[in-house]
Amino acid sequence: MPEVHAVQVGPGAAAAYRQPKGVWLLLALGAAWSGALVVAALVWATPSSAGCVSVQGSVHLVCTTLEQTAVGRDGAKVLLVAAAPALLTGVVAVALLRRGRRGRRGPGYLAASVAGALCVVALLGVLTIGPLLAPVGVLVVAACACSGPAPSVADGPPAAGSPY
């Protein structure tokens, strides 16, 4: 038996605003980049330390280099830093989805604030992980920008029952 859903119609109903497909593509790219950061922290081995010892009676040093992943070297706390952009991209996606379902255009305060925070963190960490976080910040800001402008004063007063 088919399900029946109650739909509110009339002046009090808010028409759902569908975000452009480009918004979801940008967010998907940001999530993919963020996921790649997590995978890289788990899998990508880099030289982490070198130990050199001198052999007694010799002028030569014997040096060894140890390759470890970021998680192996610094522990699980690295995953918190690597997974944060993915979590924040998800927050922006949910905020844009909920805003569209409520019939509102534009990114809203939450999505715009989180996108800005991602860019600020990338800028502050420019000497460490910032260049790896910057693409996520740019993609999320672009998604917010593509989500459509909020209604302006030039559009006139809101209609009766408008969610604005």
Secondary structure, DSSP 4 states (H G I P E B T S, - for coil): ---------STTPPPPPPPPHHHHHHHHHHHHHHHHHHHHHHH-EEEEEEEEEEPTT-S-EEEEEEEEEHHHHH-THHHHHHHHHHHHHHHHHHHHHHHHHTT--S-HHHHHHHHHHHHHHHHHTTTTTHHHHHHHHHHHHHHHHHT-PPP-GGG-SPPTT---
